[in-house]
């Protein structure tokens, strides 16, 4: 049974998430009303997943995510919770180490499935939602952060693939747009992750944004 910590500053939201998850057979081991409580709950209970609201008092969800990821060895996996699909805090959370994000209007089935996928190390964000988010961020200049040192090691084709990952395209969509096979796309993605030293697609999206890569 998956073990989850629910972090949200609204008690009714926490209770609703707990009810949904427990009905789906997920063990909610703790609740947290702010980021500091979330960090403490993770240290005490060692959950598999944290559902992390991004806008909380005392310590926000971005900073809490950063601290949890810094202390862990890949677990727990943090899923950011937000009300808006174009929220700057979401990109900040991905940069801090979150593996994906969910909108708070997610269905009961979608929430339970997201937990299972996170535990299994699978992508959590629906491509259509991710595309809207990335379209919003890539329309504005990247922040003043250092680009990944591995960026210079990417081939021109790998940069093209990375730009499309950053725009929210799936492997199938990248293959169609670049007129290459799915197997070739998967190989490029694997090489991109290795060269950038990132663990998953979410981190590759952050790298693409930070580097200012644009889908041409």
LINBELGI-V841869 format. One record per residue. N is the residue number from 1. RES is the residue in three letters. PHI is phi in whole degrees, 0 to 359 (* if undefined). OMEGA is omega as a letter, one per 20 degrees, with the letter a starting at -180 (none if undefined). D_FIRST is the distance of its C-alpha to the first C-alpha in whole Angstrom. Layout:
N & RES & PHI & OMEGA & D_FIRST
N & RES & PHI & OMEGA & D_FIRST
This chain:
1 & UNK & * & r & 0
2 & UNK & 289 & a & 4
3 & UNK & 248 & a & 6
4 & UNK & 229 & r & 10
5 & UNK & 254 & r & 13
6 & UNK & 253 & a & 16
7 & UNK & 241 & r & 19
8 & UNK & 201 & a & 22
9 & UNK & 279 & r & 26
10 & UNK & 256 & a & 26
11 & UNK & 300 & a & 24
12 & UNK & 295 & r & 24
13 & UNK & 293 & r & 22
14 & UNK & 300 & a & 19
15 & UNK & 295 & r & 19
16 & UNK & 294 & r & 19
17 & UNK & 295 & r & 16
18 & UNK & 300 & a & 14
19 & UNK & 300 & a & 15
20 & UNK & 300 & a & 15
21 & UNK & 291 & a & 11
22 & UNK & 293 & r & 10
23 & UNK & 293 & r & 12
24 & UNK & 271 & r & 10
25 & UNK & 85 & r & 7
26 & UNK & 262 & a & 6
27 & UNK & 269 & r & 7
28 & UNK & 275 & a & 10
29 & UNK & 274 & a & 11
30 & UNK & 193 & r & 15
31 & UNK & 240 & r & 17
32 & UNK & 221 & a & 20
33 & UNK & 264 & r & 24
34 & UNK & 202 & a & 25
35 & UNK & 297 & a & 25
36 & UNK & 296 & r & 26
37 & UNK & 295 & r & 23
38 & UNK & 296 & r & 20
39 & UNK & 300 & r & 22
40 & UNK & 294 & a & 22
41 & UNK & 295 & r & 18
42 & UNK & 295 & r & 17
43 & UNK & 297 & a & 19
44 & UNK & 278 & a & 18
45 & UNK & 255 & r & 14
46 & UNK & 50 & a & 13
47 & UNK & 285 & r & 11
48 & UNK & 277 & a & 10
49 & UNK & 220 & r & 12
50 & UNK & 241 & r & 14
51 & UNK & 271 & a & 16
52 & UNK & 245 & r & 20
53 & UNK & 296 & a & 23
54 & UNK & 273 & a & 26
55 & UNK & 249 & a & 28
56 & UNK & 224 & r & 28
57 & UNK & 283 & r & 30
58 & UNK & 68 & r & 31
59 & UNK & 218 & a & 29
60 & UNK & 284 & a & 28
61 & UNK & 293 & r & 25
62 & UNK & 294 & a & 27
63 & UNK & 293 & r & 28
64 & UNK & 297 & r & 24
65 & UNK & 299 & a & 23
66 & UNK & 302 & a & 26
67 & UNK & 290 & a & 25
68 & UNK & 295 & a & 21
69 & UNK & 295 & a & 22
70 & UNK & 296 & a & 25
71 & UNK & 269 & a & 23
72 & UNK & 260 & r & 20
73 & UNK & 239 & a & 20
74 & UNK & 104 & r & 18
75 & UNK & 226 & i & 15
76 & UNK & 285 & r & 14
77 & UNK & 270 & a & 15
78 & UNK & 261 & r & 17
79 & UNK & 252 & r & 18
80 & UNK & 283 & r & 21
81 & UNK & 250 & a & 22
82 & UNK & 214 & r & 25
83 & UNK & 273 & a & 28
84 & UNK & 244 & a & 30
85 & UNK & 274 & r & 29
86 & UNK & 229 & a & 32
87 & UNK & 244 & r & 32
88 & UNK & 304 & r & 33
89 & UNK & 297 & r & 30
90 & UNK & 294 & r & 28
91 & UNK & 297 & r & 30
92 & UNK & 298 & r & 30
93 & UNK & 293 & r & 26
94 & UNK & 297 & r & 26
95 & UNK & 296 & a & 28
96 & UNK & 284 & r & 27
97 & UNK & 124 & r & 24
98 & UNK & 296 & a & 21
99 & UNK & 269 & r & 20
100 & UNK & 169 & r & 21
101 & UNK & 213 & r & 21
102 & UNK & 232 & r & 21
103 & UNK & 281 & a & 24
104 & UNK & 290 & r & 23
105 & UNK & 265 & r & 24
106 & UNK & 301 & r & 21
107 & UNK & 287 & r & 20
108 & UNK & 301 & r & 17
109 & UNK & 295 & r & 16
110 & UNK & 294 & r & 17
111 & UNK & 293 & r & 15
112 & UNK & 297 & r & 12
113 & UNK & 294 & r & 13
114 & UNK & 297 & r & 14
115 & UNK & 298 & r & 11
116 & UNK & 299 & a & 10
117 & UNK & 293 & r & 13
118 & UNK & 296 & r & 13
119 & UNK & 298 & a & 10
120 & UNK & 277 & a & 12
121 & UNK & 78 & a & 16
122 & UNK & 267 & r & 17
123 & UNK & 302 & a & 20
124 & UNK & 250 & a & 19
125 & UNK & 272 & r & 22
126 & UNK & 296 & a & 24
127 & UNK & 306 & a & 27
128 & UNK & 295 & r & 29
129 & UNK & 289 & r & 28
130 & UNK & 299 & r & 28
131 & UNK & 298 & r & 32
132 & UNK & 296 & r & 33
133 & UNK & 297 & a & 32
134 & UNK & 293 & r & 33
135 & UNK & 298 & r & 36
136 & UNK & 294 & a & 37
137 & UNK & 288 & a & 36
138 & UNK & 284 & r & 38
139 & UNK & 278 & r & 41
140 & UNK & 241 & a & 42
141 & UNK & 298 & r & 43
142 & UNK & 292 & r & 40
143 & UNK & 289 & a & 40
144 & UNK & 277 & r & 42
145 & UNK & 233 & a & 39
146 & UNK & 287 & r & 40
147 & UNK & 291 & r & 39
148 & UNK & 301 & r & 37
149 & UNK & 298 & a & 39
150 & UNK & 281 & a & 38
151 & UNK & 300 & a & 39
152 & UNK & 294 & a & 43
153 & UNK & 278 & a & 41
154 & UNK & 285 & r & 40
155 & UNK & 287 & r & 43
156 & UNK & 299 & r & 44
157 & UNK & 295 & r & 42
158 & UNK & 295 & r & 39
159 & UNK & 295 & r & 40
160 & UNK & 296 & r & 40
161 & UNK & 294 & r & 37
162 & UNK & 298 & r & 35
163 & UNK & 300 & a & 37
164 & UNK & 282 & r & 36
165 & UNK & 299 & r & 32
166 & UNK & 296 & r & 33
167 & UNK & 273 & r & 34
168 & UNK & 91 & a & 31
169 & UNK & 283 & r & 32
170 & UNK & 281 & r & 30
171 & UNK & 301 & a & 31
172 & UNK & 296 & r & 32
173 & UNK & 292 & r & 34
174 & UNK & 295 & r & 35
175 & UNK & 300 & a & 37
176 & UNK & 292 & a & 39
177 & UNK & 291 & a & 40
178 & UNK & 267 & r & 41
179 & UNK & 56 & r & 42
180 & UNK & 226 & a & 40
181 & UNK & 282 & r & 38
182 & UNK & 299 & r & 34
183 & UNK & 299 & r & 34
184 & UNK & 293 & r & 36
185 & UNK & 299 & a & 34
186 & UNK & 299 & r & 31
187 & UNK & 294 & r & 33
188 & UNK & 299 & a & 35
189 & UNK & 298 & r & 31
190 & UNK & 299 & r & 30
191 & UNK & 293 & r & 34
192 & UNK & 298 & a & 33
193 & UNK & 300 & a & 30
194 & UNK & 294 & a & 32
195 & UNK & 291 & r & 35
196 & UNK & 278 & a & 34
197 & UNK & 69 & r & 31
198 & UNK & 249 & a & 28
199 & UNK & 267 & a & 25
200 & UNK & 202 & a & 24
201 & UNK & 295 & r & 26
202 & UNK & 300 & r & 25
203 & UNK & 291 & r & 27
204 & UNK & 294 & r & 30
205 & UNK & 298 & r & 30
206 & UNK & 299 & a & 31
207 & UNK & 299 & r & 33
208 & UNK & 296 & r & 35
209 & UNK & 294 & a & 36
210 & UNK & 297 & a & 37
211 & UNK & 278 & a & 39
212 & UNK & 74 & a & 41
213 & UNK & 290 & r & 40
214 & UNK & 237 & r & 41
215 & UNK & 287 & a & 41
216 & UNK & 268 & none & 44
